[in-house]
Amino acid sequence: MYSRAGNKTRSIFTQKRTLITTIALATGSLVLAGCLGGGGGSDSDDPSRAQLTLSNGTVKGIVTADMLIWHGLPYAQPPVGDLRWRAPLPPQNWSGTLDATERAAECVQAETTTQWLRTTNMVGDEDCLIVDIYRPNRSDFQDEALPVYVWIHGGSNNFGTAKQYDGRALANHSDVVVVVVQYRLGPLGWFFHPDVQTGGADDALSDSGNFGTLDTIRALEWIQTNIADFGGDPDNVTITGESAGAHNVLNLMVSPEAGGGLFHRAMSQSGAMNTVSPSSARNSANSHIEWLIRLLEDRKTPSTPISEADATQMREEMEAAGTLDEYLRAAEGRDLYQAVVNYNTLGVYGAIEDGTVIPTGGWIPSFTSGNFNNVPVILGANEYEMKSFMPLYGGAVKAALPNVPSPPDKSWLDLLAVAFTGTQTLDEVLPTQQDKDTYEITGYYGGRAWRAKYVDELARLISQHQPATYAYDFRWGTQSGPSPFNFIYGAGHAGDISFFLGAGEGLFELPFTDENQAGRVELQESMMSYLADFARDGDPNGSASSAQPQWVAWTPAPDQDKVIVFDASNAAADVSMSAEELTLAGVNAAWTTALAAAGLSPQEIGTLPFIFGQTENYSTP
């Protein structure tokens, strides 16, 4: 851990890199900020600098003027064959030099567009347990001990990949080692069925069904063993993630298997999703198996598709005969996904409360009692979280509420054409003021419900045991985003990622314009600086953010500042503390009142919060 008093040289260095990154931002090329940095001297482009000998063998990475990068480093053995649905094992040694200059395959998943539209094309590989690493390029970098920033990607735990993220800007700006983790997804990542479990053969981890969770733990173990070779400090690891990635961060905070100093700070960006009970997980596995049976049988006789009842009977017969495990392991990994897409809808995959990896009851008992991996934590949400999803749910809304929106031939799904192609206008899809008010009210209170549940409620619990609990409310994109983005999405789900990571593109690659460049660049700089200080010693207030408002820790005291608000005008960042505290009951009451005032029917008032709101439960029984 670095103390501020004992790290004056590093503070000066960080200030210099801050200036460099600011210049890069101003030129609109933040993602390539590394090309503008000072580098490590005349030999900074020496390719041998990125050749390291790790615990399992030698690797060769990428050298740029001021960045060292390694792609596709294995942190576990490939989970294939007999290792499918087993806890990940440490990687085996390799001979020769591992080429870490190319991006690795994503984990098996259904291809998803940049608009978050699912396709029926399956992509990826089961051999996917890798990390990508980014760090500043300096001579003698292996003698350093930089903070380690671990990014766990989101995607409902059913899609996402390390290839979506570039850690160069953050590593360069904040002088950290960035590690991006891939992990098993969907039915390959969370699958709980006795026929694929070990039967208690001294392998409680595999029996947990939490393979994706165990992958992230194995990645942290790999970091402890190897990160010093990259100039990172194994005693200063910050785990971060957004959406499902944040769900996984919170799982690591409560998992006994993730203790022992594997991480030292945590940040949950728009964390959500319930953990699930073993019985619920078993029911889910049964459904997955039956979808797979239907897929494979229908391929044999496409003219006479198998019925749901027949698939259930086949599953039960294989269970009784003891042949189901062999049947499942013989299936292609992509077919496990294809089966879900063909016969159902891909849902979220929350961690399973097996009692070993994830405690019974999930997060709340642990956070309430204080029995968790107690580290400084940041919890945050975006003002309009739900607006990123609302167009995608347009068909479901129209089916339930034919008058939302009012044109009979339009749904919120048509807003994609408004936002991305301009082939429709906002007034064509939402022609009346009531149509616009309904969309705005639903998006706003849906976002406030998200924050109430996953920020304020968790902060109230965690702060009783961890005084270094910080909260944020991200609001950029609503006042500074270009039209119609500012109305359709605004500060939507995942909008904060580009700011904390310093990316050159915003949400859905839509909102960053020349007009809002000055303000958003300043806000990116602000958010990365807070994060740099937090990663250094667990306090977001320090040398990198010294010129900014103090980010006050969460307090239960009424009418006292507890949440920092991140926003910007077109011209400048707008960062301030807020004393606002949200409760789910209060948000829901205000939501009902607002919809009634907009003239909606009782059915509409009841249905919209049901689809886009939050329940009080954190666990699915």
N, C-alpha and C positions, 0 to 999 in steps of 0.2 A: 504494500500500500504506500502511496506517495503522499507525504504531508506537504501542505502548501509552503510551509516555512522552509522545508528542506529541498524544494524543487524549483528554485528561482531560475536556474538555467533552462529547465524544461518549460517553464512558463514563458520565458522569452522566446524559445523556439516555437511554442504553440502560437504566440502572438504573430510571429513572422508567417507561419503557415496560414493563420487566419487571414492575413492581408493578401497572401497569394490566392487563397480560395475566393476571397471577395472580388479580386480582379477577374478570376475565372468566371464567377457568377455574372459579373457585369458584362462580360462578352457573350453570355448566353451559352456557355459550354462547360457547365459545372461537371458533367459526367467525365469530361476529359481534363479536369483540373490538374491531374497529375502531370500533364504535358507542360504545364506552366511553372512547375515547382523548381526548387533549387537543386534537387537531386542530391547525390552523395559524393560529388567530386568528379574528377576527370575520368574515372573508371566506372561511373555509375551505370553505363550500358554494357558492362562486362557480363556476358551470359552466364559465366561460371558463378556469379554471385547468387543466382537462384537455384544452384545445385546444392542440396543439403542431404546429409545422412541422418535419417530418422530411425526410430526404434525398429522398424521393419525393413528398412532398405533405403536406397538413394533415390531422390526425386529431382527432377529438373523442371523449373518453372519459367515464368515470363519476366523479363527485365525491361522496364521502360525508363524514361529519364528520371522519374522520381517515384516509381512504384514497383514493388515485387509482387507477383501474383502466382498462385498455384491452384490449378483447377483439378477437381476429381480425385482428391486424395482419399483413399479408402480408410474409414475408421472402424470397419467391421468386415467380417467375411461376407461374401454375397449370400443373402438369405434365400437360397434356391435349393431345390431338391429336398433333402431331409431337413434343411435349415429353414424352409418356409414355415411360418407360424412357430418359430422358436426364438427365444431371446437371442439378440445378436452376440456373436463371438468376436474377440479381438482379431484384427486382420493377421493373416499369415505373412511370413517374411517373403520377399521377392528377390530375385537375382537381377543383376544389371541395374539400369537406371529407369525408373518409372517416368514416363513423359506426362508432365502435369501442365501442359500448355494448351490443351483443348478442353472445352466444356464437356462434362460427362452427361450421359443419358439421364433423363428425368425418371422418377419412379413411375411404375405403371399407373395410368390414369386415362380418363376420357379427355380427349383434346378439348380445350376450352379457349374461346376467342378472347381478344383483348376487351371485348364488351361483356365478358363473362357469360357468353352463350355456349352451351354445351353442344358438342357435335357427337356423332355416333362413331367417330374414328378413335380407336384406342392407340395410345402411344406409350413410349417408355419401356423400361426394362426392370426386372426384379433385382438385377445387380446394380444397385443405385445408392448404396449407403456411403456417401462421400461428403467431403467438405471442400469448399473453395476458400482460399485465404488471400487476403490483401494486406500489405503493410508498406509504409514509406521506404523508399530505397535510399539507404545510407550505408557507408562503409562501416564495418564492425557492428552491424545491426544485431548480430547474435549475442553481443554483450549487453544489449539493452533488456529492459523488462517493462515493456509497454502494457497498458491496460488491454484486456482482451474483450472484444465486443462480439457476442455470438448472436446471429440473426436466425430465427426459426420462422420460416415462411408460413403464410396463411393459405387459405383455400378450403375451408370447411373440413379439413383433414381428408379431402378426396381429390384435390388437385393442387398444383403449384410445384415449383422447381427452383433450384439455385440459379438456373439460367436467367431467371427474371430479374436478378439483382446484381448490381455492380457496386462493390464496396470501395472503389477507389477514392471517391470524393470524401467519404466519411473518414477513411483511414488517413488521408492526406490532411484534411482539415483538423481532425481531433487528435492526430498522432497516436493512433491505436492500431492494434492488429484486429482486423475484421474477419470473422469466421462465419460462413454461410452454410447451414446444415440442411441436407436432404434426409428424409425419413420415409418409411413405408406408409402408404396411404390406403384409405378405404378398407375393403374387406381383407386386404393383405396386411394392413396396419393394425386393425382392431377387429378381432374375430374370436368369439368365445363359444366353443362347442366341445363337449367331452370327447368326441371322437378324434379330435386333432390335438387334444391335450395329452400330457404325459402320464396321467393317472397317478400323480403324486410321486413320481420317481425322482425325488430330490431336485425338482426343477420348478419351483413355485413361480419363478419369473415367466417361464414359457406358459405355464398354466393360467397366468393372469389374463391372457388375451390382449394385453397392452403392448403390442409389438412396436408401434410407432412411438409410444412414450419411451419404451426401453431403448429404441434407437437414439433418441435425443440424450438419454443418460449415457449410453455407450460413447456418443460423440464427445460429451463432456469428460469422460474418462480418458479418451484419446487426447483431448486437449491438455489434460493434466500431465500426460506422459510426454507430449511432443511439442507443446507450444513454445517452450523456451528456445527450441532450435530456430524459431521464427522471430526471436526477440520479444516474445510475449511473456507476461507474468502469470504463471499458473495460480498465484495467490490473489489475483485481481481479475476475476472473470465476471462480466455482466451478461446475463441472458436476456434477450429481447425477442419480441415477436408481435405480429399483428393478427387480429381476428383469430382464426384457428391456431396460429402461431402463439398468440397471447394466451389462448386456452391451454396450450401446451406449457407455456411458462408457468401459469398458475398450477398446473399439474405437478411440475417439478418442485414448486414451492411446498406442496403438501406431501410429496412422495418420500417415504423413508429411504428409498433406494437412491435418491438424488442428494442425500445429505453428505456429511463428511468433507465439506469444503469444496465440492465440485463447482460451486458458483458463489459469488459474493455480493451481487446486486441483481435486481430484476426489474424489467419494465414490461407492462402489459398494455399494448395499444389496441383498444377496442376489443378486449377479451370478451368472449361469449361462449355459448354452447354449454349444455348440461353434461355432467358426468352421468353414467348410466349404471344401473344395478346389474348384477350378474343375470338375474332372470330376464331383464329387458334385453341384455346383450345376447342371451341364448335365443330368445325369440327372433332377434334380428338375424342371427346366424342361420337359424332354420329357414328364414325367408330367402337369404342369399343362396343357400344350398338348393332350394327348390327352383329359384330363378336359373341357376346354373344347369340343373337337370333339364329344365324346359328348353334352354338354349341348345344343349348338346343333343337332346332327343329330337328337337324340331329340325336340326340340321340333317338328321338321318332320314326323317320322313316329313319334309316341308309341306306336303299336301295334306297331312293329317296332324296338325299340331297337338301336342300333349296338353291335357287339362291341368289346372291347378291341383285338383284332387288327386290326379294320377301322380303328379310330381311329389306331393306330400306322401303318398303311399310308397313311392320308390325310396324316398329319404328314410322313412320309417323301416322299410325292409332292409336297407343297407345298414342302418343303425343296429337292428336286431342281429344281422349276420356278421357284424364286425368288419364290414368292407368299405364303410364310408370314408375312412381316412385315406385309404388307397385311391379311391375314386377322386377325392378332392385334390390330392397331391399330384395326380396324373393330369389334372386340368391345366391349361395354359393360364398364366397369371392374367393376361389381358381378357380372357374369357370370363373370369370372375367379375371384372368390371363390365364387360359387354352384356353379361346377363342382367345386371342391374339396369343398365341403360335401356335394354330391349323390353323389359317387363315391368319396370317401375321407374322411379325417379331417384337419382343420387341424392341422398340426404347427408347430413353432417355426421361425423364419427367422433363422438365424445369418448373420453377415456372411461374405462370400466372399473367400477369400485370393487376390485377383487379382494381387497383387504391386505394385499402385499405391496403391490406397486402403487395403487391408489387406495386410500383409506375408505372403509365403509362409510357411506354418507357423503363422500366427496369433500369439497373444499370447506364448507361452512363449519362443520364440527372442528376441523383443524384450526381454521382462522379464529374461531370463537375461543377455543381453549388455549391457543398459543402454541400448540404442538405442531409446528411446521418449520421448514427451513427458513429461519428468521433472518432476513437480510433487508437492507434498504430497498425500497420499492417505489416505482412510479406507476400509477394507474391513470389511463386516459381514455377519452372517447371524443368523437367528432359530433358537431352540433346536429348535423342532418344525416346521421348514420344510415337511416333506412332509405334515403333517396337513391342510393346506389343500387338498391334492390327493387324499388317500386316499379320501374318500367318492366323488369323481368317477370314480375308477378301480375302484369296487366291482364293476361288471360284468366287467371284465377279470380281476380277482382271482378272482371266483367261477368264471369259465370255466376258469381255469388250476388253481384249487385249490377244488374243490367243497365242502370242509369248512371254508373260511374265509369267513365265520364258520360255526358249526356248524349253525344252522337251514337246512334245504334251500331254504326260500322267502325267505331274507334274504341281502342283500349289504351291503357298506359303503355303497352308494348310499342305503340306507334311513336312514343316519345323517342325511341332509338333512332327513328328516321329523322326526327327533328334535330336531335343532338349530333348525329354522326354524318348524315348525308345531306341534310337540308331539303330532302324531297317532300317533306311535309312541314307545315308551320305549327307553332304552338297554338295559335288560335284555331286551327283546323282540328286539333286533337282535344283541346280544352277551350271550347268557344265561349262559355259563359263564365261570369265571375265566380259562380258557385263551383264550377269545375276546377278553376284555378285555386280557389280557397280550399277545396277538399284535398287537393294534392298537397298544397303547402301545409295545411294543418296536420295531415297525416305524416308527412315527412318530418315536420318539426317535433311533434310530440312523440313520434316513434323514436327519434334520436334522443330526446330527453329521457324516455323510458329506458333506453339502452344505458345512458350514463347513470341514471338513478340506481340501476341494478348492479352494473359491473364496475362502477367507479365509486360512487358515494357510499353505497352499502358495504362494499368490500373495504373501502378506506376506513369506515367507522369501526369495522372489526379488527383489521390488521393494525391500525394505529394504536390500539389498546396495548399491543405487545411490541410494536416497532415504531419508535418516534420518528424515524426517517421515512415516513410515508408521504409521498407527494402525489398530487393529482393535477391533471390538465384537461382543458376543454378546447379542442381545436375548431376554429370557426372560419378559416380562410376559404375563399371560393364563393361565398354567398354575396359579399359586397364587392369583391375584386374580380371574381370570375367573369369571363365574357358571357354575354347573352347568346343563346338561351341556357348555357351551362349553369349559370348562377341560379337559375330557377329549377331546372330539372335535377341537378345534382348538388350544387353548392358544396358545402363542407360535408360531403358524403363519405361513406365507409371507405377506408383505405386512402383518403385524401392526405392524411398526415405522413404517409410513408415517404413521399418525395421530399418532405421538409426535414425529417429526421435523418434521412440517408443522403440528402443533398443531390437528388436526382435531377436530371435535366428535363424530364417530362412529368406532367402532373397526372391526376386521376383520369384514366382512360385516354391519356395523351391529348386532352382537350383544353385545359384551362390556362396554360402558360402563354402569355402574349407579350408583345413589346410594351403595351400600355401598362400592364401590371408588373413589369419586370422589377422596377426599383423596390416596390413594397415587398413582393414575394421573396426577392433575393435577400433583403434585410431580415425577413422573417426566417428564411432557411438558415441564415447565419446565426440568428438568435437561438433557434431550437437546437442546432448542432452544438452550439457553445454550452448551453445548459447540459446537454447530454454528455459532452466531453468532460465537464466537471463532475457530473454524477458518476461516470465510469471511472474517474480517477480516485475518488474517495467516498462515494455514496452521498454526496451533497451537491445538488445542481448549482449551487452558488459558489463561485470561485474565480480564479484568474481569467479563465476563458470568457466568463459571463459577468465580469466585474462591473461593466458599464450598463448592465441591464437591471430591470426591477428584480428585487429579491423574490425568489420562489419560496414562499413560506410553506412549511410542512402542514399537512392536514391537521386540523384541530376539531374536536367535538364541540368546542365552545361556540355558542350561537353568536351570530353577527360578527364573527371574526374571519379574516381572509383564510381560505382553505384550498382554492382551486386557481391555477394560473390559466389565463385565457390567451390563446395564440390566434392573432388575426393580423390583418394588414390592409391598409388602403392601397390604392395604386402607387402611392408615393412613398409610403413608409410603413414599417412594422408597427403593430398596435398590440403591445404585450402588457397585461396588467393582472393584478390579483383580484379575485372575486370572493365574496362571503356567501354566495348563493350555495345552498345545500338542497339537493333534490331527494325526494322519496318517491317510490313507485306509486304509492297511493295518491300522493299530491299530483303527480304528472297525469295519472289516469283520470282524476277528477277534472283537471283543467282541460284535458283532451275532450272529454264528454261535453263539457260546457262549450268549447270552441266549435265542435261539430254541430251542436244544437243551434248555436247562434248563426251558423252558416246555412241553416235551413234543411239539414239532412234528416232523413226519416229515422225512426228508432232502429230499424234493421241495419241501416248504414252506420249509425252511431255504434251499434254493437259489433258489427262485423269488421270494420277497418282496424280498430285496436286489437281485435282478436288475431288478425293476420299480421299486423306490423308492430304489435306491442310486445311486452314481456310478461311472463308469469313470475310469481314469487319464488318458484322452485328453482333450485340449482342442480337438482338430481332427478333423473327419470327412474321411477320405481320399476 
